Amino acid sequence: MKNYLFVFLILVSALFLNACSAKKQPSQGSDSLTAKQGEKNNDSLATKQPSKDNNFPVLADRYFGEKPPGLTPKEFAPKIVSPDGLFEGGNYSPDMRKFYFSRKNGKYKKRTFFVISYENNKWGNESETEIRWPRYSKDGKIMYKGNKYRERTDSGWSELKSMGPPFTDKHIMGISVSNKGTFFFDQFERPDTVGAISYSRLINGKYEPRQKMGPEVNTGTWIAHPHIAPDESFLIWDVVRKDGYGGSDIYISFRGKDGSWLPAMNMGDQINTRFDESGAGLSIDGKYLFFSRGEWKPKEGGGTYWVGKPYWVDAKIIESLRPKQ
């Protein structure tokens, strides 16, 4: 049994990841994502704006004081975000002053979303939030969730709005945007189906019909959570394949000199294990790759529940896999 509602995600995107991307707006009518939005925001969804000082938190505090990993993944902030191993997915805001994440199972009878904010030169305590698995435009002014988005306003975030075609015809769990404004996203007939990754380019201010990626990417089952590099030089996603290590694994495809996508590569046994790995993506500063690792455990009386934790690894692991061309 699989679950791909992790954001990280995660997100995206990359857990953590898709916030590295930029966004231009198409001209598609009042219900779609447009260059200028004048609708009033919903006060119930308003959140405190980041400080006018848009510099990242000091390096020592940026990742909750955690010692950065090398080329071997290590658990990320276990005492802070996953003390009970119930982490699903999470990511930072573009200024790295907020960390959004979710937990489920155990004492959390339903999926619960949290945010931790960096204020007065320190991280505060977690608090519940209505913001769910956000992914951002590069300038931080648009927040994406599936095929919907919110805009930043003077008083917070607007209510959710539809992105419009071509993003509304199927269920989307993971979405990521390149610096060119190209969206890469998974799509499902229903949330419980196999899925595939597609893309849509911004052409003359409008988004083209979705283009399904080739077998280099769309081979296997439970194909989900794409994370596109800002320069579109590589794509990361998770999938169940016969050559994997067990459960879902994280794969990468690099773009060739001719613009085509090279055959997918399993990211190896440093990242992938017999457990489920998913929701990979780069940190805002591009230095680390974050992902989720976990497994399904049986419940008393039937059914299963998820036990997962966040991991991070030096992003140099990507370059170690890049083929010479």
KESE-248651 format. One record per residue (C-alpha): residue number from 1; residue in one letter; chain; x, y, z. Coordinates in steps of 0.001 Angstrom, whole numbers, plus 500000, padded with zeros to 6 digits. Example, Ala and Ser with C-alpha at 12.3 -4.5 7.8 and 13.67 -1.06 7.14 Angstrom:
BEGIN
@resi:1, resn:a, chain:A, X:512300, Y:495500, Z:507800;
@resi:2, resn:s, chain:A, X:513670, Y:498940, Z:507140;
//
This chain:
BEGIN
@resi:1, resn:m, chain:A, X:500000, Y:500000, Z:500000;
@resi:2, resn:k, chain:A, X:501339, Y:503385, Z:499074;
@resi:3, resn:n, chain:A, X:500753, Y:506949, Z:500160;
@resi:4, resn:y, chain:A, X:501961, Y:509928, Z:498142;
@resi:5, resn:l, chain:A, X:500508, Y:512794, Z:500048;
@resi:6, resn:f, chain:A, X:503912, Y:513788, Z:501417;
@resi:7, resn:v, chain:A, X:505017, Y:517267, Z:500279;
@resi:8, resn:f, chain:A, X:508247, Y:517649, Z:500950;
@resi:9, resn:l, chain:A, X:507182, Y:517646, Z:499625;
@resi:10, resn:i, chain:A, X:507308, Y:517169, Z:499489;
@resi:11, resn:l, chain:A, X:508079, Y:518219, Z:498739;
@resi:12, resn:v, chain:A, X:507479, Y:519114, Z:495307;
@resi:13, resn:s, chain:A, X:508147, Y:520767, Z:494014;
@resi:14, resn:a, chain:A, X:510751, Y:519017, Z:496579;
@resi:15, resn:l, chain:A, X:509473, Y:518514, Z:500002;
@resi:16, resn:f, chain:A, X:511554, Y:521832, Z:500406;
@resi:17, resn:l, chain:A, X:512330, Y:521882, Z:496849;
@resi:18, resn:n, chain:A, X:509957, Y:523627, Z:494558;
@resi:19, resn:a, chain:A, X:510344, Y:526920, Z:496350;
@resi:20, resn:c, chain:A, X:513491, Y:527367, Z:494272;
@resi:21, resn:s, chain:A, X:511458, Y:528107, Z:491149;
@resi:22, resn:a, chain:A, X:510232, Y:531201, Z:489358;
@resi:23, resn:k, chain:A, X:506841, Y:532000, Z:487872;
@resi:24, resn:k, chain:A, X:505338, Y:534168, Z:485171;
@resi:25, resn:q, chain:A, X:501610, Y:534517, Z:484917;
@resi:26, resn:p, chain:A, X:499367, Y:533433, Z:482033;
@resi:27, resn:s, chain:A, X:496345, Y:535340, Z:480809;
@resi:28, resn:q, chain:A, X:493470, Y:532942, Z:481200;
@resi:29, resn:g, chain:A, X:490348, Y:534471, Z:482688;
@resi:30, resn:s, chain:A, X:489269, Y:535238, Z:486220;
@resi:31, resn:d, chain:A, X:489464, Y:531656, Z:487502;
@resi:32, resn:s, chain:A, X:493012, Y:530924, Z:486413;
@resi:33, resn:l, chain:A, X:496455, Y:532103, Z:487451;
@resi:34, resn:t, chain:A, X:496949, Y:535565, Z:485915;
@resi:35, resn:a, chain:A, X:499557, Y:538291, Z:485929;
@resi:36, resn:k, chain:A, X:497506, Y:540592, Z:488105;
@resi:37, resn:q, chain:A, X:494998, Y:539593, Z:490753;
@resi:38, resn:g, chain:A, X:492751, Y:542139, Z:492435;
@resi:39, resn:e, chain:A, X:490498, Y:539912, Z:494487;
@resi:40, resn:k, chain:A, X:490133, Y:540563, Z:498200;
@resi:41, resn:n, chain:A, X:491914, Y:538205, Z:500525;
@resi:42, resn:n, chain:A, X:490123, Y:535983, Z:503006;
@resi:43, resn:d, chain:A, X:490996, Y:537336, Z:506458;
@resi:44, resn:s, chain:A, X:490564, Y:533893, Z:508012;
@resi:45, resn:l, chain:A, X:493497, Y:532696, Z:505912;
@resi:46, resn:a, chain:A, X:495723, Y:535699, Z:506545;
@resi:47, resn:t, chain:A, X:499144, Y:534884, Z:507923;
@resi:48, resn:k, chain:A, X:501842, Y:537091, Z:509304;
@resi:49, resn:q, chain:A, X:504156, Y:538455, Z:506619;
@resi:50, resn:p, chain:A, X:507890, Y:537762, Z:506662;
@resi:51, resn:s, chain:A, X:510150, Y:540435, Z:508052;
@resi:52, resn:k, chain:A, X:511140, Y:543259, Z:505696;
@resi:53, resn:d, chain:A, X:514659, Y:541953, Z:506205;
@resi:54, resn:n, chain:A, X:514547, Y:539214, Z:503584;
@resi:55, resn:n, chain:A, X:517962, Y:537815, Z:504433;
@resi:56, resn:f, chain:A, X:517959, Y:534194, Z:505465;
@resi:57, resn:p, chain:A, X:518378, Y:533363, Z:509155;
@resi:58, resn:v, chain:A, X:522037, Y:533202, Z:510163;
@resi:59, resn:l, chain:A, X:523696, Y:530018, Z:508965;
@resi:60, resn:a, chain:A, X:523964, Y:528550, Z:512460;
@resi:61, resn:d, chain:A, X:520179, Y:528801, Z:512871;
@resi:62, resn:r, chain:A, X:519018, Y:528167, Z:509317;
@resi:63, resn:y, chain:A, X:518363, Y:524456, Z:509787;
@resi:64, resn:f, chain:A, X:517335, Y:524526, Z:513455;
@resi:65, resn:g, chain:A, X:520990, Y:524415, Z:514457;
@resi:66, resn:e, chain:A, X:521450, Y:520967, Z:512898;
@resi:67, resn:k, chain:A, X:524919, Y:519967, Z:511705;
@resi:68, resn:p, chain:A, X:524775, Y:519725, Z:507884;
@resi:69, resn:p, chain:A, X:525073, Y:516240, Z:506358;
@resi:70, resn:g, chain:A, X:527682, Y:514947, Z:503964;
@resi:71, resn:l, chain:A, X:527042, Y:512463, Z:501168;
@resi:72, resn:t, chain:A, X:525354, Y:510061, Z:503589;
@resi:73, resn:p, chain:A, X:521768, Y:511090, Z:504422;
@resi:74, resn:k, chain:A, X:520944, Y:511831, Z:508033;
@resi:75, resn:e, chain:A, X:517679, Y:512428, Z:509817;
@resi:76, resn:f, chain:A, X:516649, Y:516081, Z:509834;
@resi:77, resn:a, chain:A, X:515804, Y:517774, Z:513151;
@resi:78, resn:p, chain:A, X:514332, Y:514621, Z:514723;
@resi:79, resn:k, chain:A, X:513592, Y:516200, Z:518098;
@resi:80, resn:i, chain:A, X:511783, Y:519113, Z:516472;
@resi:81, resn:v, chain:A, X:509702, Y:517867, Z:513546;
@resi:82, resn:s, chain:A, X:509453, Y:514099, Z:514029;
@resi:83, resn:p, chain:A, X:509952, Y:513137, Z:517686;
@resi:84, resn:d, chain:A, X:507387, Y:510329, Z:517339;
@resi:85, resn:g, chain:A, X:508247, Y:509322, Z:513780;
@resi:86, resn:l, chain:A, X:504913, Y:510602, Z:512472;
@resi:87, resn:f, chain:A, X:506306, Y:513104, Z:509959;
@resi:88, resn:e, chain:A, X:504734, Y:513183, Z:506482;
@resi:89, resn:g, chain:A, X:506310, Y:516081, Z:504605;
@resi:90, resn:g, chain:A, X:507492, Y:519651, Z:504956;
@resi:91, resn:n, chain:A, X:509355, Y:522582, Z:503471;
@resi:92, resn:y, chain:A, X:510631, Y:526099, Z:504080;
@resi:93, resn:s, chain:A, X:509198, Y:529392, Z:502934;
@resi:94, resn:p, chain:A, X:511404, Y:531215, Z:500376;
@resi:95, resn:d, chain:A, X:513039, Y:533378, Z:503049;
@resi:96, resn:m, chain:A, X:513624, Y:530280, Z:505230;
@resi:97, resn:r, chain:A, X:511889, Y:531970, Z:508150;
@resi:98, resn:k, chain:A, X:509012, Y:529505, Z:508259;
@resi:99, resn:f, chain:A, X:508996, Y:525722, Z:508146;
@resi:100, resn:y, chain:A, X:505701, Y:524035, Z:507255;
@resi:101, resn:f, chain:A, X:505133, Y:520329, Z:507881;
@resi:102, resn:s, chain:A, X:502473, Y:517741, Z:508640;
@resi:103, resn:r, chain:A, X:501990, Y:514774, Z:510951;
@resi:104, resn:k, chain:A, X:499443, Y:511996, Z:511026;
@resi:105, resn:n, chain:A, X:498557, Y:508900, Z:513097;
@resi:106, resn:g, chain:A, X:499355, Y:508210, Z:516729;
@resi:107, resn:k, chain:A, X:497881, Y:511018, Z:518795;
@resi:108, resn:y, chain:A, X:496985, Y:512839, Z:515583;
@resi:109, resn:k, chain:A, X:493633, Y:511315, Z:514686;
@resi:110, resn:k, chain:A, X:493628, Y:513276, Z:511454;
@resi:111, resn:r, chain:A, X:496356, Y:514867, Z:509337;
@resi:112, resn:t, chain:A, X:497565, Y:517965, Z:511203;
@resi:113, resn:f, chain:A, X:499583, Y:520827, Z:509719;
@resi:114, resn:f, chain:A, X:502154, Y:522885, Z:511605;
@resi:115, resn:v, chain:A, X:504402, Y:525888, Z:511119;
@resi:116, resn:i, chain:A, X:507524, Y:526941, Z:513020;
@resi:117, resn:s, chain:A, X:508564, Y:530588, Z:512593;
@resi:118, resn:y, chain:A, X:511937, Y:532292, Z:512958;
@resi:119, resn:e, chain:A, X:511410, Y:535580, Z:514805;
@resi:120, resn:n, chain:A, X:513620, Y:537756, Z:516998;
@resi:121, resn:n, chain:A, X:516657, Y:535756, Z:515879;
@resi:122, resn:k, chain:A, X:515338, Y:532409, Z:517088;
@resi:123, resn:w, chain:A, X:512946, Y:529634, Z:516146;
@resi:124, resn:g, chain:A, X:509680, Y:529613, Z:518049;
@resi:125, resn:n, chain:A, X:507422, Y:526731, Z:519006;
@resi:126, resn:e, chain:A, X:505320, Y:524886, Z:516463;
@resi:127, resn:s, chain:A, X:501703, Y:525929, Z:515984;
@resi:128, resn:e, chain:A, X:498879, Y:524553, Z:513867;
@resi:129, resn:t, chain:A, X:498215, Y:526253, Z:510537;
@resi:130, resn:e, chain:A, X:495730, Y:526129, Z:507676;
@resi:131, resn:i, chain:A, X:498590, Y:526315, Z:505157;
@resi:132, resn:r, chain:A, X:499119, Y:522847, Z:503708;
@resi:133, resn:w, chain:A, X:502283, Y:521640, Z:501933;
@resi:134, resn:p, chain:A, X:503019, Y:524954, Z:500199;
@resi:135, resn:r, chain:A, X:505231, Y:525363, Z:497165;
@resi:136, resn:y, chain:A, X:506300, Y:528847, Z:496109;
@resi:137, resn:s, chain:A, X:507213, Y:531040, Z:493198;
@resi:138, resn:k, chain:A, X:510804, Y:532266, Z:493346;
@resi:139, resn:d, chain:A, X:509764, Y:535715, Z:494533;
@resi:140, resn:g, chain:A, X:507611, Y:534184, Z:497269;
@resi:141, resn:k, chain:A, X:504483, Y:536018, Z:496128;
@resi:142, resn:i, chain:A, X:502554, Y:532940, Z:494989;
@resi:143, resn:m, chain:A, X:501965, Y:529762, Z:496969;
@resi:144, resn:y, chain:A, X:500942, Y:526613, Z:495089;
@resi:145, resn:k, chain:A, X:499054, Y:523579, Z:496317;
@resi:146, resn:g, chain:A, X:498145, Y:520981, Z:493720;
@resi:147, resn:n, chain:A, X:496210, Y:522788, Z:490996;
@resi:148, resn:k, chain:A, X:495364, Y:525758, Z:493196;
@resi:149, resn:y, chain:A, X:497287, Y:528770, Z:494462;
@resi:150, resn:r, chain:A, X:497228, Y:531686, Z:496880;
@resi:151, resn:e, chain:A, X:498623, Y:535184, Z:496328;
@resi:152, resn:r, chain:A, X:500470, Y:537235, Z:498905;
@resi:153, resn:t, chain:A, X:498584, Y:540357, Z:499923;
@resi:154, resn:d, chain:A, X:499357, Y:543226, Z:502298;
@resi:155, resn:s, chain:A, X:497580, Y:541380, Z:505115;
@resi:156, resn:g, chain:A, X:498427, Y:537754, Z:504412;
@resi:157, resn:w, chain:A, X:497487, Y:535148, Z:501813;
@resi:158, resn:s, chain:A, X:494433, Y:535154, Z:499578;
@resi:159, resn:e, chain:A, X:491948, Y:532324, Z:499539;
@resi:160, resn:l, chain:A, X:492718, Y:529354, Z:497290;
@resi:161, resn:k, chain:A, X:492134, Y:529973, Z:493587;
@resi:162, resn:s, chain:A, X:492108, Y:527625, Z:490616;
@resi:163, resn:m, chain:A, X:495159, Y:527622, Z:488358;
@resi:164, resn:g, chain:A, X:492879, Y:526928, Z:485408;
@resi:165, resn:p, chain:A, X:493730, Y:524803, Z:482327;
@resi:166, resn:p, chain:A, X:495768, Y:522690, Z:481794;
@resi:167, resn:f, chain:A, X:496061, Y:521947, Z:485507;
@resi:168, resn:t, chain:A, X:492437, Y:521255, Z:486384;
@resi:169, resn:d, chain:A, X:491496, Y:518126, Z:484423;
@resi:170, resn:k, chain:A, X:493195, Y:515612, Z:486734;
@resi:171, resn:h, chain:A, X:494210, Y:515255, Z:490376;
@resi:172, resn:i, chain:A, X:497634, Y:516798, Z:491142;
@resi:173, resn:m, chain:A, X:499639, Y:515964, Z:494264;
@resi:174, resn:g, chain:A, X:503118, Y:517269, Z:493426;
@resi:175, resn:i, chain:A, X:504025, Y:520331, Z:491365;
@resi:176, resn:s, chain:A, X:507322, Y:522111, Z:490648;
@resi:177, resn:v, chain:A, X:508283, Y:525162, Z:488569;
@resi:178, resn:s, chain:A, X:511528, Y:525975, Z:486759;
@resi:179, resn:n, chain:A, X:513080, Y:529408, Z:486336;
@resi:180, resn:k, chain:A, X:511599, Y:529482, Z:482836;
@resi:181, resn:g, chain:A, X:508117, Y:529178, Z:484306;
@resi:182, resn:t, chain:A, X:507624, Y:525592, Z:483128;
@resi:183, resn:f, chain:A, X:505480, Y:523487, Z:485450;
@resi:184, resn:f, chain:A, X:506232, Y:519802, Z:486042;
@resi:185, resn:f, chain:A, X:503475, Y:517921, Z:487853;
@resi:186, resn:d, chain:A, X:502111, Y:514472, Z:488572;
@resi:187, resn:q, chain:A, X:498555, Y:513719, Z:487498;
@resi:188, resn:f, chain:A, X:496105, Y:511031, Z:488499;
@resi:189, resn:e, chain:A, X:492678, Y:510007, Z:487252;
@resi:190, resn:r, chain:A, X:491965, Y:509471, Z:490940;
@resi:191, resn:p, chain:A, X:494215, Y:509892, Z:493983;
@resi:192, resn:d, chain:A, X:494676, Y:506099, Z:494208;
@resi:193, resn:t, chain:A, X:495809, Y:505447, Z:490632;
@resi:194, resn:v, chain:A, X:499300, Y:504920, Z:489196;
@resi:195, resn:g, chain:A, X:499918, Y:508429, Z:487896;
@resi:196, resn:a, chain:A, X:502300, Y:510025, Z:485407;
@resi:197, resn:i, chain:A, X:504438, Y:513152, Z:485203;
@resi:198, resn:s, chain:A, X:503613, Y:515863, Z:482680;
@resi:199, resn:y, chain:A, X:504813, Y:519399, Z:481997;
@resi:200, resn:s, chain:A, X:503387, Y:522624, Z:480627;
@resi:201, resn:r, chain:A, X:505497, Y:525450, Z:479201;
@resi:202, resn:l, chain:A, X:504697, Y:529132, Z:479396;
@resi:203, resn:i, chain:A, X:504418, Y:530337, Z:475773;
@resi:204, resn:n, chain:A, X:503465, Y:533914, Z:474918;
@resi:205, resn:g, chain:A, X:501961, Y:534431, Z:478353;
@resi:206, resn:k, chain:A, X:499816, Y:531281, Z:478301;
@resi:207, resn:y, chain:A, X:500362, Y:527714, Z:479390;
@resi:208, resn:e, chain:A, X:500321, Y:525082, Z:476669;
@resi:209, resn:p, chain:A, X:498250, Y:521886, Z:477016;
@resi:210, resn:r, chain:A, X:499967, Y:519398, Z:479305;
@resi:211, resn:q, chain:A, X:502644, Y:517253, Z:477677;
@resi:212, resn:k, chain:A, X:503150, Y:513787, Z:479129;
@resi:213, resn:m, chain:A, X:506797, Y:512885, Z:479648;
@resi:214, resn:g, chain:A, X:508315, Y:509860, Z:477932;
@resi:215, resn:p, chain:A, X:509195, Y:506388, Z:479230;
@resi:216, resn:e, chain:A, X:512494, Y:507688, Z:480651;
@resi:217, resn:v, chain:A, X:510343, Y:509107, Z:483442;
@resi:218, resn:n, chain:A, X:506925, Y:507459, Z:483176;
@resi:219, resn:t, chain:A, X:507910, Y:503838, Z:483721;
@resi:220, resn:g, chain:A, X:506848, Y:501947, Z:486838;
@resi:221, resn:t, chain:A, X:503989, Y:502524, Z:489263;
@resi:222, resn:w, chain:A, X:503110, Y:505234, Z:491764;
@resi:223, resn:i, chain:A, X:504945, Y:507862, Z:489719;
@resi:224, resn:a, chain:A, X:504781, Y:511073, Z:491731;
@resi:225, resn:h, chain:A, X:506298, Y:514185, Z:493305;
@resi:226, resn:p, chain:A, X:508453, Y:515717, Z:490533;
@resi:227, resn:h, chain:A, X:511097, Y:518268, Z:491439;
@resi:228, resn:i, chain:A, X:512600, Y:520168, Z:488526;
@resi:229, resn:a, chain:A, X:515998, Y:521861, Z:488801;
@resi:230, resn:p, chain:A, X:515719, Y:525652, Z:488489;
@resi:231, resn:d, chain:A, X:517643, Y:525486, Z:485184;
@resi:232, resn:e, chain:A, X:515773, Y:522322, Z:484073;
@resi:233, resn:s, chain:A, X:519031, Y:520353, Z:483919;
@resi:234, resn:f, chain:A, X:517592, Y:517464, Z:485945;
@resi:235, resn:l, chain:A, X:514299, Y:516082, Z:487236;
@resi:236, resn:i, chain:A, X:513851, Y:514123, Z:490469;
@resi:237, resn:w, chain:A, X:510766, Y:512065, Z:491373;
@resi:238, resn:d, chain:A, X:509708, Y:508924, Z:493237;
@resi:239, resn:v, chain:A, X:508406, Y:505717, Z:491701;
@resi:240, resn:v, chain:A, X:508131, Y:501975, Z:492294;
@resi:241, resn:r, chain:A, X:510289, Y:500124, Z:489743;
@resi:242, resn:k, chain:A, X:511518, Y:496565, Z:489400;
@resi:243, resn:d, chain:A, X:515163, Y:497660, Z:489745;
@resi:244, resn:g, chain:A, X:514458, Y:499499, Z:493011;
@resi:245, resn:y, chain:A, X:515480, Y:498639, Z:496541;
@resi:246, resn:g, chain:A, X:511935, Y:498091, Z:497813;
@resi:247, resn:g, chain:A, X:508856, Y:500291, Z:498070;
@resi:248, resn:s, chain:A, X:509139, Y:503617, Z:496300;
@resi:249, resn:d, chain:A, X:512605, Y:504884, Z:495411;
@resi:250, resn:i, chain:A, X:513895, Y:508278, Z:494332;
@resi:251, resn:y, chain:A, X:515082, Y:508540, Z:490727;
@resi:252, resn:i, chain:A, X:516767, Y:511240, Z:488683;
@resi:253, resn:s, chain:A, X:516962, Y:512008, Z:484966;
@resi:254, resn:f, chain:A, X:519430, Y:514505, Z:483513;
@resi:255, resn:r, chain:A, X:518786, Y:516515, Z:480387;
@resi:256, resn:g, chain:A, X:521107, Y:515768, Z:477479;
@resi:257, resn:k, chain:A, X:522901, Y:518337, Z:475353;
@resi:258, resn:d, chain:A, X:520199, Y:517973, Z:472715;
@resi:259, resn:g, chain:A, X:517474, Y:518793, Z:475247;
@resi:260, resn:s, chain:A, X:516176, Y:515227, Z:475559;
@resi:261, resn:w, chain:A, X:515827, Y:513445, Z:478879;
@resi:262, resn:l, chain:A, X:518402, Y:510726, Z:479554;
@resi:263, resn:p, chain:A, X:517402, Y:507311, Z:480972;
@resi:264, resn:a, chain:A, X:516370, Y:507508, Z:484616;
@resi:265, resn:m, chain:A, X:518876, Y:506575, Z:487306;
@resi:266, resn:n, chain:A, X:518061, Y:505170, Z:490713;
@resi:267, resn:m, chain:A, X:519799, Y:507543, Z:493150;
@resi:268, resn:g, chain:A, X:521463, Y:504601, Z:494860;
@resi:269, resn:d, chain:A, X:521582, Y:502838, Z:498188;
@resi:270, resn:q, chain:A, X:522776, Y:505920, Z:500060;
@resi:271, resn:i, chain:A, X:519291, Y:507372, Z:499563;
@resi:272, resn:n, chain:A, X:517048, Y:504411, Z:498725;
@resi:273, resn:t, chain:A, X:516408, Y:501489, Z:501074;
@resi:274, resn:r, chain:A, X:513874, Y:498719, Z:501605;
@resi:275, resn:f, chain:A, X:511590, Y:501424, Z:503019;
@resi:276, resn:d, chain:A, X:509618, Y:504014, Z:501041;
@resi:277, resn:e, chain:A, X:511529, Y:507122, Z:499960;
@resi:278, resn:s, chain:A, X:509546, Y:509982, Z:498435;
@resi:279, resn:g, chain:A, X:509002, Y:513722, Z:498134;
@resi:280, resn:a, chain:A, X:512595, Y:514715, Z:497319;
@resi:281, resn:g, chain:A, X:513627, Y:518269, Z:496545;
@resi:282, resn:l, chain:A, X:516373, Y:520843, Z:496958;
@resi:283, resn:s, chain:A, X:516596, Y:523265, Z:499839;
@resi:284, resn:i, chain:A, X:515998, Y:526944, Z:499111;
@resi:285, resn:d, chain:A, X:519735, Y:527662, Z:498997;
@resi:286, resn:g, chain:A, X:520350, Y:524646, Z:496751;
@resi:287, resn:k, chain:A, X:522847, Y:523072, Z:499136;
@resi:288, resn:y, chain:A, X:520872, Y:520063, Z:500360;
@resi:289, resn:l, chain:A, X:518450, Y:517448, Z:499103;
@resi:290, resn:f, chain:A, X:515553, Y:516662, Z:501426;
@resi:291, resn:f, chain:A, X:513265, Y:513632, Z:501271;
@resi:292, resn:s, chain:A, X:510992, Y:511455, Z:503401;
@resi:293, resn:r, chain:A, X:511646, Y:507860, Z:504434;
@resi:294, resn:g, chain:A, X:509175, Y:505599, Z:506165;
@resi:295, resn:e, chain:A, X:507007, Y:502516, Z:506104;
@resi:296, resn:w, chain:A, X:503479, Y:501283, Z:506648;
@resi:297, resn:k, chain:A, X:502824, Y:499422, Z:509889;
@resi:298, resn:p, chain:A, X:499793, Y:497265, Z:510716;
@resi:299, resn:k, chain:A, X:497097, Y:498591, Z:513012;
@resi:300, resn:e, chain:A, X:495412, Y:496530, Z:515661;
@resi:301, resn:g, chain:A, X:492110, Y:495425, Z:514220;
@resi:302, resn:g, chain:A, X:493236, Y:495840, Z:510618;
@resi:303, resn:g, chain:A, X:494524, Y:498538, Z:508335;
@resi:304, resn:t, chain:A, X:497896, Y:500268, Z:508343;
@resi:305, resn:y, chain:A, X:499436, Y:503552, Z:509449;
@resi:306, resn:w, chain:A, X:502437, Y:505526, Z:508257;
@resi:307, resn:v, chain:A, X:505624, Y:506022, Z:510254;
@resi:308, resn:g, chain:A, X:508038, Y:508403, Z:508556;
@resi:309, resn:k, chain:A, X:510917, Y:510790, Z:509117;
@resi:310, resn:p, chain:A, X:512599, Y:513588, Z:507128;
@resi:311, resn:y, chain:A, X:516149, Y:513144, Z:505836;
@resi:312, resn:w, chain:A, X:518677, Y:515436, Z:504182;
@resi:313, resn:v, chain:A, X:521927, Y:514955, Z:502289;
@resi:314, resn:d, chain:A, X:524494, Y:517204, Z:500622;
@resi:315, resn:a, chain:A, X:523257, Y:518181, Z:497141;
@resi:316, resn:k, chain:A, X:526676, Y:517245, Z:495763;
@resi:317, resn:i, chain:A, X:525251, Y:513727, Z:495589;
@resi:318, resn:i, chain:A, X:523375, Y:514908, Z:492490;
@resi:319, resn:e, chain:A, X:526576, Y:515988, Z:490755;
@resi:320, resn:s, chain:A, X:528165, Y:512642, Z:491599;
@resi:321, resn:l, chain:A, X:525470, Y:510997, Z:489461;
@resi:322, resn:r, chain:A, X:525550, Y:513433, Z:486544;
@resi:323, resn:p, chain:A, X:526807, Y:511650, Z:483406;
@resi:324, resn:k, chain:A, X:529684, Y:513136, Z:481443;
@resi:325, resn:q, chain:A, X:528554, Y:514440, Z:478067;
//
